[in-house]
Structures are given as structure tokens and as C-alpha cells.
Amino acid sequence: MMLPTHALVGMALALPYALAVPELGPVALVAGFLGGVLPDVDLYADHRRALHYPVYHSVLAAALVPAAVLVPSPAVAAAAFLALGAAAHGVADVFGGGLELRPWEGTSDRAVYDHYRDQWIAPRRWVRYDGAPEDLLLAAGVAAPSLVVLDGGYDLLVFAALFVAGVYTVVRRILPALATLAVERVLVPYVPSAIVASLPDRYFEETG
């Protein structure tokens, strides 16, 4: 699933807590949003493995969210919803497409790495690929409660995420061609080979 969807899911998961504990609402909402974003920091370095922990993040969230309810504090709430957003991200990626450059082709058997079992989890493809129309629909669906309830700038954050999601959905299918063109015409001729070699293999599928 695309990054805005993950971010909006993380925020939506924090919304009930923000309503129940309003003094910690801003901390929870921002942490949930960032938690949804955090795993994809590994996008260009061992993607869906280096920072994706569907099992361990889930276990951590299961411990921290009750703690945030029982002992509400900014630090505990931030940790809890950062972990919950990250856990939701890792689990949700299982239900999307694989790691290939064009995930709509369905050629990859790798969705996200399970460090607990030391193996890759196969993609379910309920959402066929990141940026698919159903991905945008999901983003809009999870954003709706936040748009109804939140104000004070949070609604603008949600609208911004939806805007990015819409643009990404429109251009998603041409991005692989642009990426391989950039590798072939820019990176390979002008960037040190050590840096080029650090890119994921999927960016060299057409360039060799």
C-alpha cells in the first residue's frame, strides 16, 4: 500500500485514544501518523525488511497501548501509537502487492519479511499494488473519521495526505519507466558505482 494510506491508517488508529484522552490527543495522532510512515524509511535499503517488523511491532504495540490507557503520559502515548502505526504498516503490506518494480504483474512472492520466523511472507494482493484505485479508496475510507472529527490543522494534514495519494495513484503506472530511465541515463553514467550498486535490484530489471 502507498505511504499516505499507511499514514492515515496510523492516525485513524490513534483517533479513539485522542478523543478519550484529549490532553494527549495531539501526541497520539502525530505518533500514529509517523508510525505509519516510519517503516518505509527503508525504501531504498532492504525494503520491507530493514524496518518492517509485522510481528515484533505488533507485540510491542500490544504491550504499549494498554499502558498508554492505564498510565497516560506523553512519552508512553507517543511510543504506543508510534508502535501501533508501524505494526499496522507491516501487517497491511502483507495484503498488498509484492516487491517487484511493477507489482501489478504479480511476479514477486515477497510482501514483507517476518523476522520472527526468518522468512518472507507472500503477498495476498487484496490491494493489487501500492497506488491502485482500491488503495486510494482505502485511504479515503480511513481518512473519513478523522475529517469528521478533527480540526485545528489535523484536517489539513489529512487532506494533504489524500492529495498526495491521489497524485500518486494517477502517476503510479508510469513511475517504473521513469525510474529505469533515471538509472540508465543519470545514475549509471554519472553516479559512483558504489552508490548505484546499493539500489534495489528491481531498478535494474530493464537496464541489466
C-alpha positions in Angstrom: 0.0 0.0 0.0 1.1 3.5 -0.6 2.7 5.7 2.1 -0.3 8.1 2.5 -2.6 5.1 3.2 -0.3 3.8 5.9 0.0 7.3 7.5 -3.8 7.8 7.5 -4.3 4.3 9.0 -1.9 5.1 11.8 -3.7 8.4 12.5 -7.1 6.6 12.4 -5.9 4.0 15.0 -4.9 6.8 17.3 -8.2 8.7 16.9 -10.2 6.8 19.6 -7.5 7.4 22.2 -7.2 11.1 21.2 -11.0 11.5 21.8 -10.8 9.6 25.1 -7.7 11.4 26.4 -7.9 14.8 24.7 -4.9 16.2 26.5 -2.7 13.6 24.8 -4.6 13.7 21.5 -2.0 15.7 19.6 0.8 13.4 20.7 -1.2 10.2 19.8 -2.3 11.5 16.4 1.1 12.6 15.3 2.7 9.5 16.6 0.2 7.3 14.8 0.7 9.2 11.6 4.5 9.0 11.9 4.4 5.3 12.9 2.5 4.6 9.7 5.3 6.4 7.7 8.4 5.1 9.6 8.8 1.6 8.2 9.1 2.9 4.6 12.3 4.8 5.5 13.9 1.5 4.3 12.5 2.1 0.8 15.9 2.2 -0.9 17.8 -0.1 1.5 16.4 -3.6 2.1 12.8 -2.5 1.6 10.1 -4.2 3.7 12.8 -6.0 5.7 15.1 -3.5 7.4 12.3 -1.6 9.2 9.3 -3.7 8.7 8.5 -5.9 11.7 4.9 -7.2 11.5 5.3 -9.5 14.4 7.6 -7.6 16.8 5.9 -4.2 16.2 2.6 -5.8 16.9 3.8 -7.4 20.1 5.3 -4.0 21.2 2.0 -2.2 20.4 0.0 -4.8 22.3 2.1 -4.0 25.4 2.3 -0.2 25.0 -1.3 0.7 24.0 -2.8 -0.7 27.3 0.0 1.1 29.2 -1.0 4.4 27.5 -4.5 3.8 28.7 -3.6 2.8 32.2 -0.7 5.3 32.7 -1.4 8.1 30.3 1.7 10.3 29.7 3.1 12.0 26.6 6.1 9.6 26.3 4.0 6.4 26.7 1.3 7.6 24.3 3.9 8.6 21.7 5.7 5.2 22.0 2.4 3.3 21.9 1.0 4.8 18.8 4.3 5.0 17.0 4.5 1.2 17.5 0.8 0.7 16.6 1.2 2.7 13.4 4.3 0.8 12.4 2.7 -2.5 13.3 -0.3 -1.7 11.1 2.0 -0.8 8.3 3.9 -4.1 8.4 0.8 -6.2 8.6 -1.0 -4.2 5.9 1.8 -4.7 3.5 1.1 -8.5 3.6 -2.3 -7.7 1.9 -0.8 -5.6 -0.8 1.4 -6.5 -3.8 4.9 -7.8 -3.9 8.3 -6.1 -4.2 8.7 -6.2 -8.0 9.1 -2.9 -9.9 5.6 -3.4 -11.5 3.7 -5.1 -8.7 0.5 -5.3 -10.8 2.3 -8.0 -12.8 2.2 -10.3 -9.7 5.6 -11.8 -10.2 7.1 -11.5 -6.7 6.5 -13.8 -3.8 7.8 -11.3 -1.3 5.4 -8.9 0.5 7.1 -8.3 3.9 9.8 -10.0 5.9 8.9 -11.9 9.1 11.9 -11.6 11.4 10.3 -13.9 14.0 10.1 -16.8 11.5 13.0 -15.6 9.5 11.2 -15.8 6.2 9.3 -13.7 3.6 5.6 -13.5 3.8 3.9 -13.9 0.4 1.7 -11.0 -0.8 -2.1 -11.6 -0.6 -2.8 -8.8 -3.2 -6.2 -7.8 -1.7 -4.9 -4.4 -2.7 -3.2 -5.3 -6.0 -0.4 -2.8 -5.7 0.6 0.5 -4.0 -1.3 3.3 -5.7 -4.0 1.1 -7.1 -7.5 2.6 -7.3 -8.6 0.4 -4.4 -5.6 1.7 -2.4 -6.9 5.3 -2.9 -10.4 4.2 -1.9 -9.0 2.6 1.3 -7.1 5.8 2.1 -10.2 7.9 1.7 -12.2 5.4 3.8 -9.7 5.5 6.8 -9.4 9.3 6.4 -13.2 9.9 6.7 -13.5 9.6 10.5 -10.5 12.0 11.0 -12.0 14.5 8.7 -15.3 14.4 10.5 -13.9 14.7 14.0 -10.6 16.6 13.8 -9.8 20.2 13.2 -7.1 22.5 14.3 -4.8 21.7 11.4 -5.2 17.9 11.6 -7.9 18.0 8.9 -5.4 19.9 6.7 -2.8 17.1 7.3 -5.4 14.5 6.3 -6.4 16.5 3.1 -2.7 16.8 2.2 -2.2 13.1 2.6 -5.2 12.4 0.4 -3.9 14.9 -2.2 -0.6 13.1 -2.3 -2.4 9.8 -2.5 -4.5 11.0 -5.5 -1.5 12.3 -7.4 0.5 9.1 -6.7 -2.4 6.9 -7.9 -2.6 8.9 -11.2 1.2 8.6 -12.0 1.8 5.2 -10.4 1.9 3.2 -13.6 4.5 5.4 -15.3 6.9 5.5 -12.3 8.7 2.3 -13.2 9.6 3.5 -16.7 10.8 6.8 -15.2 12.9 5.0 -12.5 14.6 2.7 -15.0 15.2 5.7 -17.3 16.8 7.6 -14.4 19.0 4.6 -13.6 20.1 4.1 -17.2 20.6 7.8 -18.2 21.6 9.5 -15.0 22.7 7.2 -12.2 24.8 4.7 -14.1 26.8 7.3 -16.2 27.2 10.0 -13.5 26.9 8.5 -10.0 29.7 6.5 -8.3 29.2 2.8 -8.9 29.2 2.0 -5.2 26.1 4.1 -4.8 24.4 2.7 -7.8 25.1 -0.8 -6.5 23.3 0.0 -3.3 20.0 0.4 -5.1 17.5 -2.4 -5.0 17.8 -4.9 -7.9 14.3 -4.1 -9.1 15.5 -0.8 -10.6 17.8 -2.7 -12.9 15.2 -5.1 -14.3 15.2 -3.4 -17.7 18.7 -1.9 -17.8 20.7 -5.0 -17.0 
